[in-house]
Amino acid sequence: MTTDETRPMTEVGGPESSQAVQAAQAGYVLSPDPSLAAYASQYLDEVAAIPTQRATVGAIIPAYNEAETIGGVLDSLLMQTRLPDVIHVIINNTSDDSVEIASHYAGPHTRQTATGDQHTTIYVHDIGKNPDKKVGALNYGYGLVEHMDYLLGVDGDTTPEPDAVEALVNEISSDDRIGGISAIYSIDDSALDGPIAKFLIAGQRAQFSAFNMQNLLRGRNMAVLGGQFSIFSTAALRAVLKDSHQRTPWVNDSEVEDSLLSLQIKSAGYLTKISATARAHVGGMTTLRSLDAQQVKWNFGAIDLMWPGQRGDTRGQPFHPNLRLRWFEHISMVINIVTRFMFLLLLLGSLSISAFVFQAWWLIPPAIAILLNLKVSASMAFAGRRDHLFAFLLWPAEFYMWLRMGHFVRAWTKFFSHQHTDNWAAQAKAERGKGIAWLYPFVVLFVFLAAATAVWLQLPIALRSDILAVGWPILGVVTVLQTAWMFLKVMRRTRGFKA
């Protein structure tokens, strides 16, 4: 507030007027006493010199036989616009050159950015034989960074976009209610050899894109904070330890350790989100064998969390908010299995008695399916020609759906048979090109069709006709409902999100 003594100095048009305005904008009023003006100037300089608080981020990279990819992962982290404050590479159970390659990066690193020089230090830990595998490596890393504000989990085959860490840190630090944020994952489709690998990667890219978009459009609520590239509040992890009576955040009695931890973070009162902008590219499965092992492990772990009751020390939580999308996915898969098998059996049955009559309106469901597939490919941030062809040709997406149906059935069969299989070891074995379990769905399908054909041919013609007369209308009603649901998804706005 100005006083009578200062008014003569602020008259309009006087030389002191501009000085007064500048002084007022700076937060003080000119005074006849020069010592006060000097003090005010010094005070403002001292306030400007106060450093702003920078949240601390510790990155942990569990690595198992990642010699081919660990160098690219560390390079991508060192190129970030916001470096993690420390990076720990936790190598476990390895039999390749992961340790030697990662060791070349060990030590301090400095990067010049628009905000000034940033520093980080890379440490490489070879913990040798570890019975808990990735879970053991994650918990080992947590012990190294639990004093920091945030833990950044990075898989040994995941390469983030240059601004991914900065985006995740900005998002999670903007709201104390957020316990963890997952990046938007895209399957890396570079350096692929062979038509099978290209087909499988295109299918996985479409699968991930559709899953990401579902979460982005549901308030960006993420059911699973995938271990590929996610940031966690260490305060939220400590809350999980307290609420769940655990010594470590990740437990080894769950097939999907990241899904269980996500549920526990949500139960502790925190939010689990998917980032709006942070992106990371993950390695995909390039063989039918490895894809089967991975998808069966994921489905089995989800069932383990969804199913009521208790298996081992993992309590089933069928009504947990984070599992609603999982239930929807599994119910949708059951409907897909029923409709496809009904159509196949009814088509073969009609052909067997020369009763098949093509109807033009049957082309509507495939047309809507193509539109939906094209919408999925169009929503990809890094879509290529192969992604659009996968969607437009329809048959690649359809064949990939049949593969997923096989993985789904095999996972539920394993669950109800109470098999105590190490699905982590099964996936590692499959990625080495060993195992024949991936052939089981094909064998079962062949046996089923052969048995159904044998039974069908024994039925009287009149009974076959009656079955077809009842079956086709039922299939028609279900197909109309499915098509309507697909059309609604086609018309749903993506609100500018890119998956």
N, C-alpha and C positions, 0 to 999 in steps of 0.2 A: 504494500500500500504506500502510495506517495504521500509526502508531507508538504506542508506549506513551504518549507525551505527548498524543496526539490522542484516545485512547480515552475519557477522562472526558467529552469533549465530545459523544459519540455514544451515550450511554446512552439506552435506550428510555424514552420518556415525558418526557425532559428537553426544555427549550425549544430546546436546540441541535440536537436530533435532526432536525427537519424541515430545518434549514439544511444539515445534513450530507448528507441525501438529495438536496436540490436541488443541492448542490455536486457530489456524485458524478455526478448525471445530467448536469451541465454539463461534466464531464470533469476535475474536480480535487477535492481533499480539503481541507476547511477546516483552516487552520493558525492557531495562536495569533498568528502574525505577520501583522498586517493588510496590510503592504506586499506580501506574497506573494499574498494574495487580490486585491488591487487589480491586481497584475501579470497574474494569471490572467484576470481580467475584461477587461483591456485586450487581452490576447492573443486571447481569443475574439472580441472585437469586430473586431479586425484581420483575423482569418481570415474572418469573415462578410463583410467588406467587399471581399475579393478577388473581382474580376469573373470570372464563368464564361466560358469560351471560346465564342464564337459563330462557327459556320462561315460563311464568306463565299460568297454565291451571286450569280453574274452571269447575268442573263437576256438572251438575244439573240433578236430577232424578225426573221427575214428576211421582207421584205414586197415583193410584186410586184403592183401594181394592187390594193391592199387598202383603197381609200378608204372602201368601204361598211362594213368590219368593223374596221379598225385602232383606231378609237375605243373600241369595245366591248371589244376585247382589252386595251387599256391600262387601261380602267376596272376590268376584272375583276382585273388584277394589282394595282392600287392598293387593292383591297378585300380583299386576302389577309390572313389572320390572321398570316402570317409574310411580310413584304415581302422581295423580292429586294434585295440591297444596291445593285444598280445594274441598270438596264434599258437595253439598246442596241437601237434600232430601225434595222435595216439595210435601207434602201430601194434597190432596184436595178431598172433597166430599166423604170421606171414611166412611164406616160403619163396618169395620172389625178391626183387631188388628195391622194394619200397623204402627200406631204411636208408640205403645208399643214396637214392635219388632225393628223398626228402632232406637228407643231411646237407646237401649242397645249398639249401635255402636257410639253414639254421643261422641264427644271429640277428643283429639289429638291421632294420631297413628304414630308409627315409624316402618320402615321396613329396614332391612339390605339388601343391594344389592351389586352387583359387583362394582358399582361406589361409594359405600359409603352409609351412612345412609340417608334415605329419610323420609320426614315428610309430613303429611297431617292432616287435621281436618275435621271431619264430623259434619255438622249441620242438625238438623231435624226441619222442619217448617210445622206446621199444619195450613194451611190457611183456614180450614173449608169449608163452602159452597161457591162454586165458580161457577158462571154461565158460565164462559168461559172454564171450565173443563181443559183439558190438555193444551190448548192454554194459559189459564190464569196462569197455573203453570209454563209453559215455560217462559213466559214474567216476572213473578215474579222472577224466577231464573236468568234471564238475568240482571235484575236490581242489583242483588247481585254480579255478576262477570263481568260486562261490562268494568271495569277498567283493567281487565287482558288481556293477549295476545290472549288467545283462550278459547272458550266455548265448552265443551264436553257434548253433549246431550246423555243421557242414559235412556232407558225405564226401567220401574220397573220390567220387566221380562226378561231382557237381560243379559247374562253372557259372557264377553269377554274372549278371550284367554289371557294368562299371559303377552304377549308382545304387546297386541293390542294398548294400549295407547302410548307406546314408538314408535311404528311404525307410528301411525297417527301423532304424534308430529314431528317426524323426516321428514315425507313427507311434511307436510304443512309448516314447517319452512324452507324448502329447496327452496321454490319458493314463492315470495311475490304475484304472480299473482293468487295463489290458494285461493279461498274464503271458500271452505269447502271440506272435504273428508269424504266419507262414508266407513264404514267397509264392508267387505264381509260377508253377512248374511247367516246363515244356520239355519234351523228349528231344534230345540232340539227334538230328538226322544227318550229320555230316559224316563223310568217310564211310559210307555203307557199301558193302559188296554183296551182290547176289539178290535175286528177286524176292526170295523168302524174307531176308532181313529187311529189305525196303518195305515190303508189305506189312510186316509185323510192326515196324516203327511207325508207319502211317496210321495203323490201327491204334497203337498206344497214344500217339499224339492226339487223335480224335477223342479217345477215351478220357485223357487228362484234360483236354480243353472243355469237354462237356461238363466234367466234374467241377473244374475251376469256375466255370460260368454259373453253375448252380449255386455255389457258395458266394460268389460275388453278388448275385441278385437276391440273396437271402440276408441282407444286412451285413454282408461280408463276414458272417459268422462261419467259422471253420471248424468242422467236426474233428479233423485230424491235423495236428501241427506236425507235418511230415519232417522226418529227420534229415531230409535232403538239404534244406536250407531254411531254418526257422530261428527266430530270436525269442528268448525267454527272459522274463523278469526273474532275477534270482530271489526277490522277495516272494514272488508267487511260488517258486520251487521250494522255498523254506516253509511256506504255508502248507504245501502238499506233504512235506515230510512230517509236519506236526499233525495234520489231520489224518493222514494215512498210517501213522506210526511206522514210518519207513526210515531207514538210515540213508538211503540214496533215492534220487528222483526216479530212476528207471529200475524196473524189476525184471528178473529173468524168467518169471513164470507166465509171461504173456507172449503170444506169437507176434503181436504188434505193439511193441513197447511204446511207440509214439502215440498210438490211439489211446492206450490206457492212461498215459501221462496227460493227454489232452482232456480226458474225462475228469481226471483228478484236479486239474487246474480249474476247470469249470465248476466242479463241486466245491472248491475252496473259495468260490465267490468271484473269480476273475473271468474276464472275457477271453475267448480264443478267436482270433481273426485271421483273415487272409488279406494280404497287402493289396492295395489298389494299384501299385505301380512297380514294386520290387519284383524282379524276374530272375529265374535261375534255370539253367539247362542241365538236365539229369541224363544219366546213361540209361538206355533202354535195353530190353531183351531182344536179341537178334535171332534166336532159334525157338522152334516150337517147344523144345524140351525146357529151356530156361524160362520162357514165358509161362508155361504151365506151372512150374515150381513156384514162381513169384506170385502168380495170381491165386493159386491154391493157398499159399501161406497167408496172403492178405485176407482172403475170404474166410479162412479158418479162424484167424485172429479176430475178425469182426464178429463172427458167429459166437466165439467164446465170450465176447463182451456183451452181446445182445441177448444170449439165451438165459432165461431165468434159472436161478439155482447157483451152484458153485462147482467149479471144476478146478481142483488144486487150490491155490490161494487167490485165484482171480475170480472175484464175485461178479456174477451176471447182473447187468444193469439195464434191463429191457426198456425202461421208461426214461432213461437219461436223455436230456435235451440234445446232446451231441450225437445220439444214435437214431434220431428220427429220420434223417436222410438215409442212413444205412438200411433201416427197415423198408423205406420206400424203394430203394435200389433192389433189395432182395425180392420184394413183392413184385416189382416190375419184371425182374428176371424170371420169376415163376410164370408170369403171364406170357412172356415171350416164349418160354419153353413150351407151354401148353398150346399156344396158337400155331407155332411152327410145326410141332409134331402133329397136331390135328390136320393142318393143311397138307402135310406130306402124306399122311395115312389116307385121308379122304381123296386126295388126288390119285394115289396109286390104286385105291379101291375103285374109284370111278373108272379109271382106265382099264381095270381088269374085267369089267363087265360092259365096256364100251358105252358108258353112261356119262362121260365127261362132256360138258357143254360150256364153252368159254363165254364169260360175261364181260363186256367192256368196262363195267364199273370196277372190276377187280384191279384195274390199272391205277385207280385213285390212291389206295394205300401206298404202293411203291413210289408214286409221284410225290406224295406228301413226305415220305421218308427221305427221298432225294433232297427235297427242299430243306428239311431239317438238317440233313448232313451237310449241305452247302452252307447253311447258317452257322453250323459249328466251325467249319473250315474258315469261313469269313471272319469269325470272331477271334481267330488265332493271331497273335501279334507277329509271328514270324512264319506265316503260312506260305507254302511253296506250291509249285505246280502239282507235285505228287499228292499233297493234301487235298487239293481241289478235285483231282481225278479220282482219288479214293472215295470222295463223297458223291461225285456225279455218276460214276459207273455203277454204283449200288452194290454189285455183287461182291466187291472186296469188303465193304462194310458188313454185308450179310454173312459172308464166310467168317469174318472176325467175330461176329456175334455168336455164331455156332461154336467157335473156339471158347469164347467166354462162358457159354452155357455149359460146356464140358468141364471147365475149371470150377464153375459154381456147383455142379452136381458132385464132382469129386470132393470138394471141400466139405459139403454137408454129409456126404457118405462117410468121410473120415471122422467127422465130429460124432455122428451117431454110433459109429462102430467102436468108439472109445480107443482108437489107436493112439499110442503114445509115441508119435513120430517126431523127431527133431526136424521141423520144417526149415529151420535155418540151415542145417546141414544138408537137407535135401535140395535146397536152392543152390547152395555152393556146389554140390555134386552135379547138379544139372548144368550149371554154368561151365563146368569142366567137360561137359559133353557126355556125362555118364547117367545111367538110369533109364528105365523104360516106362515109368509111371505115366508119362505124357501120352502114351499110346492107349491107355485104358479107356478113355471116352470113345475113341474110334472103334475099339473092339466091342464095347457095350452097344454102341449104336448099330453096328453090323449084326450082332446077335439079336438085338431087339427087332430090327427090321426083318430078319430072317424068320424069327419066331412068329411075328405078326403076320407075315405073308403065309406061313404054313397054316396058321389058324384060320386066316381069312379064306383060303382056298377050300377049306373043309366045310365052310358054312353054305347053306342053301342060297340060291340066287335071290329068292324072295327076302330072306333075312338080310342079305347084304344090301339090297335095295332099301329096305326099311332103315338100316343103320345110316346109310348115306342120306336118306331123306330127313333124318333127325339131326345128323352131325353137321351138315352144311349150314342150316339156319343158325344153329348155336354158334358155329365159328363166325358166321356173318355178323351176328350181334356183337360178339367180342371184338371183332376186327373194326367195326364201325366205332365202337367206344375208343379203341386204341388210336384209330386214325384221328378222331376228334381231339384226343389229348395231344397227339403230335402236332396237329394244326394250331392248337393253342400255344404250344411251345414255339412254333414257327413265328407266330404273331407277337410273341412277347418281346418287348423292347429290352435291349441290352444296356441301355442308359450310358453308352459310351465306354463301357468296360471292354477290355481286350484280354482274352484268356490265353 
